[in-house]
Amino acid sequence: MDEVILVTGSTGFIGSRLVEILVGQGSRVRVLLRPESRSASSARHGAEVEEARAAYGDTEALGRAVAGVTSIIHLAGVTKAAHEAGFLAGNVTPVENLLDAVKRHNPGLRRFLLVSSLAALGPASSSSPGVRESDRPCPVSAYGRSKLLGEEVARRHAGSVPLTIVRPPAVYGPGDRDILEVFAMMKKGYLLSAGSGKRQRFSMIHVDDLIEGTLSALRSEAAAGQDYFITSPRGYAWDEVIEAARPSLGFGRLMRIDLPKPLVFALGAVLGTVAKLTGRPALINRDKANELVQDYWVCSPEKAQCDLGFTASTPLAEGVAETLRWYQQQGWL
């Protein structure tokens, strides 16, 4: 292939797997690392991965990073912050500065692909079909608002830089630490959920499926100027996740504990106040509480199926079993 792809966020869960897959496909990859970041991708893949180091406020270094690449996948972002300003600094400013650098140093870029989030549009009002790309955005957290602002910044450049936005829901697979906490609870014989665990439905996608859909969007001419949910074929219930995990974790009867919404918000208020005083992100604050208690974090796969021919192919049971085996091999579970 003649493509040279710049990847940001390459040291994270999704980014490291993306680099591995791109290298396996024969693509030339350049990773953008902050000056203080570790060199995991380039160390593992050697000469197949080129390193570029730049702070997002360093315009000269950013210019060198974007020069000569054919496309950019911007994965880097912030999912936890003590203040809203932290989300803006991690999810909005880098998009603006990267695209400014592209306009100055690589005006012929084929595609800028922004990895956003379902949180940018917010939860659905029902479990089917879920949120569609054409729905009015209604984020319910500072994180979601920052991802939406990042999209809006990117669109302001869309006249000069071909733009595609993909929005994943919850992503799982070997290497992920967020869903690990859920499986750790199950292994201990209980599952704690916020709000109505019986009613809740949520989209999920295996990391390899997300990357397949993302690369389909990157390489599709029809996807220029478009945004897509790259997601599971439908939303899942907690009972389905429990049954997918049961054979690997070997638990028997599982105690289900639904925390009432007022209690979740009270915990969020207290821990959020502590986070502001200490300057450290809280496990839960009012914003996170507002995300957790929603009934339907579900998005529709229809547009990606129609435009890109993409359907997530990893069955939930297979993906969960693979993820749990990896956790167990690593000693994480």
N, C-alpha and C positions, 0 to 999 in steps of 0.2 A: 504494500500500500504506500501511496505517496503522502499520506496524512501525517502531520506532526501535531499531537494533541497536548495542550497544556492542561494539567490537572491541578486544581487547588484542593486542599483538604486530604492530601494523599496519605497522611499518617493515621487517619481515622479508620473506623470500622468499614464504612462503605468505600472510602477512597483507596485504601490499601488493596481491597479486593478488585476494584475497578482497574488499578494499575496492573495487577497480576493478569487480568483477563485481556487487557489491551496488548500487553507484551506477548501473551500467548497467541494473539491474532496477528502478530507481526507489525503492529503499529509502533511508530516512534513516539516516545512519551517524554515530555518534560514536566517535572513536578515543581510547583512553586512552594517554597518553604520559607517560613519566617526565619529571621537570622538565628533565633535560639532553638529552632526545631531540630529534632533528631532526623537522621537520614535513613529511615527504615526501608523505604522503597528502593532507593538507589543502591543501598548496601546489599539488598537481596537480589536485585536484578542486574547489578553491575553496569556495564557500558550500555545496556539496552534502555536505561533510564537516565536522562540528563537532569541535573539539579539546577534550579535558579533560586537564589535567595533574595528576598525583598520584604521589607515591612510595607504594609498597604499604604502608608503615608509617604513612602520614598518613591517619588515620581520617576526618578532616573532609573532606579533598580527595577521598578515595574515595567518601564519601557523596554529594558533589556529582556525581561522575562517574556513579554508578549511578542516581541519581534520575531518574525520568521515562522510562527506556528500557523497551522491551517485552521485550527478550531480550539476552543477553550471550553472545558467543563468546570464550572465553578461550584464546587461542593463545600468549600470551607464555610463555616458559620458557627454561631454560638447558640447552644440550646439551654444554657443555664447562666444566669447573671443575677447579681444582687440588686441591680437597679435597671430601669428601662434604658438608661443611657448605655449600659453595657450591651444590650441587645442591638441597639442602633449602631454602636461601634463595630459589632461583629457581623451584622447581617445587612447593613445598608451601606455604610461608608466604603467597604471593600468593593462592592458592586460598582459604585460610582467611580472609584479610582481606577479599577481595572478597565472599565469601558472608556474612560478618558484616555488611558494609556493606549488602548487599541486604536482609538481614532487618530492619535498622534503617530504611533509607531507601527501599526499594522492595519491600515485602512482596507486592505483586501481580505480580511479575515472571512472565512467561509461561514462560520457559525459560532455564536456565543450561546452556550447552553447553561442556563441557570437552574440549579437544583433548589427548588423552594420546598414547600410543605403543604399538606392538607390543612395545617393550622392557619395558613394565610387566608383561606376561605371560611374556616370555621366548621362546626358540626352540622350534620344534616337534620332536617325536621322529621325524617322517617328512615327506616332501615333500608328501604328500596325505593328508587334506585340509588339513593345517596346524593351527595353534592355533585353537581355537574359543573363543567368549566364555565358555562354561561351564567351560573348563579351569581347573585350579588354577594360580594365578600362580606363576611361578618365574623372576623376573628374575635376570640374571647379571652385572649391573653396578650401580654406584652411580647412574648415570643412570636405569636401569630401576627400581631400588628407589625412587628419588625420585618417578618418575612414578606408581608404584603407590601410594605414600603420598599423593600429591596426589589420586588417585581416592578413596582411603579417607576423606580429609578431606571431599571433596565429598559423598560418600554420607552422612556424618553429618548433613548439612544437607538431605538429600533429602526429609525429611518436611515441610519448610516451603518449600523452593524446588524447583520442577520441574527435574529434572536429566537430561541426556543426556551420555553419554561416547562419543567416537569415538576410535578408535586407528588411525592410519595406519601403514603400513610405511615403507620408503624412498620419499621423494617426489622427483620430478624434474620438470624443465621449465625454460623460460626464466627466468633469474634465480638458479637454484640454484648454489651454489658447491661443495657437497660432492661431487656426482657428477662435477663438472668435473675433479677430480684423476684420476679413472679414465679419462676420455676423453683427457686430456693424455698419460697413459702410452701409451694405444693409438696415438695419433698418432706417438709416438716409436718405435713398433714392439714394445712389450712390454706385458705385463700382470702385475702383481705381486699375488698373493693370499695370504691367510693360511689355513693348513690345506689342506684338499683342494678346490682349485678345480674339479676335475672332478665331485665329488660335490655341491657346494653348490648350493642352490636358494634363491631369495629372492623375496618379493613386492615389487612396485614399483607406484607409481601416479603418473600424470601429475597435476600440480597442479590443473588444471581439473577433472579427474574427482574428485579429493579434495574440492574445493569444492562440486561438484554434490552429492556424497553427504552432505557435512556440512550443507548447507542443506536437503536432504531430511529429514535427521534433526531439524534445528532446527524445521522447520515441521510435522512429523508428530505428531499427538496420540498415536499409538501408541508413539512413541519416548520419551515421558516415562518416566523410571525405567529406561531401557534403556542398554546399551552395545553398540557396533558396531565391527567392523573395516571400515574403508572402504579397499578394497584391489583389486588386480588379480584377474582371474578365476582365475588360477593362479600358481604360483611359476615363476620363470624360471631357466634355467641361464646361466652365464657365456657359453657359446658363442652363445646367442641374443642377448645384449647385444652381443657382438662383431660378429655378422653384421648387426645393426641399425645399428651405427655405421660399418661398413666403407664403404658407398657415399659417405657424407659426408666421412669422414676419409681415404679413399683409401689406406689401408695395405695392404701385401701380406701376407706371412707374418708372423704375430705370435708373438713369443717368450713362452711362458707360464712363469711362475716361481711355484711354490708354496713359500712359506716354511714349514718344519716348525713344528709347534705349539710345541715347546720353545724354538726360536729366537724366535718371536713373543712368548712369555711373558718370555723373558730381556730382549728389547728393551723390553717394557712395564715391567718392573721397574726397569731403569736409567733410562729416560726419566721414569717416574713419580716416582722419587726426586729427580731434577733439578727436576721441576715443584714438588714439595713444598718444596724448598729455595729456589726462586726465587719461588714464589707465582704462577707462570704456568701455565695449562693446557698439558698435554703433547699432542703429536700422537697419542701412544699411551702408555697406561699398562697396568697389569695388568687393570683393568676393561675397557678398550677392547680389549685383546688377547683377553679372554674373549668379547667380542661378535664379534670378527672371525673367530675360528676355528670358530664354530658352523656346522654343516652346513645347517640348515634354518630360515632366518628367513622362514617362510611362515605366513600366516594365512588362514583360510577366509572367503570372501565370502558364504556361504550365508545367514546371518541378515539381512544388509543387503538381499540380493536378496529374501528372503521378506517382511520387514516393510516395507521402504521401496520395493521395486521397483527398487532401484539395482544397476546393473552398470556397471563402468568401461568406457567405450566407445572409448578411445583405443588403437589397436593399438600395440604396443611399437615397431615399426619407424617408424611415423608420428611417435610422440611423441619418439623419440630423434632422428630427422632434424630435427624442428622445433627441438628444444633445441640441437642442434649448429649449425644455421643461426644461431640467436640468438647463441650464443657467438662464432661467427666474425664476425658483424656488429658485435659489441661489442669485437672485438679480444682476447677472452679466450682464444682458441684458435687 
